[in-house]
Amino acid sequence: MGYVVTRDPDYNTEIKTWGVLDTVWASVLDVLPSRSETVQNAVEIVERPSKVRMRYRTDITPDMRLVIVGADGAPDRECEIVAGPAEIGRREGVELLVKSFRSSG
């Protein structure tokens, strides 16, 4: 997912929203330890870091988000890119380090 910029019809200001740029197959590997929990502003936050590998592409930037879809086709989790994209081999693929966040409870 990436930012999609539109204009407000009344005030002509920019409106940034998340939009789907592409749907691709990828390998998702959980990083061990696979979960960590912290408390921020009295809310328990659960982090889930993962490595994502996909075919080589040049249009991925660190300010984008990934939506990982489960086997049933429904969105499983939304992740932010923490590191990458790193090139694998000679333009064979890219690897991203991502984290998904959710509040527990």
N, C-alpha and C positions, 0 to 999 in steps of 0.2 A: 504494500500500500504506500502511496505517496500523497503529498499535498496536492490538492486540486484547488486552484484559485479562481473564484468567480467574483463578479461585481454586484454590490447591492443596488437594486434598481432605483431606490429613492435617494441614497446619499453617495453613490458611486464609490464606495469604499471596498477594499478587498475583503473577501470572505474566504478563509482557508478551511477546508474540510479534508478528511481522509477519503481517498478514492482508490479503487482497485485498478492497478496498472497492468497486471498480467497474472495468469494462473499457470504454475509450472510444477512438475514433479520434483521432489527433493528428498534427501535422506536426513532424518532428524535423529541425532544421537544425544542423549542426556549426558551432561558432564557430572562426574562424581565429585563430591557428594551432590546428589541430584536436587536437593532442596535446602534452603536456608530460611530461617524465620527471624524477623526483627520486629521491634515495636517502635513505631514513629507516630508521635502525636496521639498516643493512647490507642492506636490501631495496629493490630498485628498484621504484618506484611509477609507474604510467602513468595520467595523468589525461586524460579526454576530455570537454571542456565542450561543451554543446549548448543550443540554445533549443528549447523545446517549446511549440507553440501548439495550443490545443484550444477547443472551444465553451465559452461562458461558464458558469461554475459557481462556487458560493460555498463549497463544502465542502472546498477544498484548503487545506492549511496547510503552512508551511515544514518541519515536523517529519516529513512523510510522505516516502515513497520512490516512485519510478516504475520499473516494469519495462517496458523497451522490447522489443517482440516483433518478430522479423524477418519477412521475406516468407513463410517456411515455417511460421510460427505458433509457432516455438520461441522461448523467451526469449533475447534477444540480449545485453542488459546491464541491470544494476540501477543506478539513479541516485539520488543525493540531491539535494534541492532546495536551491540556493544562494541564489537570489533570486526574489522573486515570491510569489504570483501577481500579475501586473500586468494591469489591465483593458485590453482592446483595444477602441477605439471606445466605443459606448454599449451595453455589455454584449453585444457580439458574440462576444468570445472572451477568453481569458486566455493570458498568456505566462509561462513559467517558465524560469529559467536553471538548468540541472542539470549535475552532473558525475558521471561514472562512474569508478570506480577499479578497478585490478587490479594485481597484482604481475606483472612480466614475468619470463619465463624458465621 
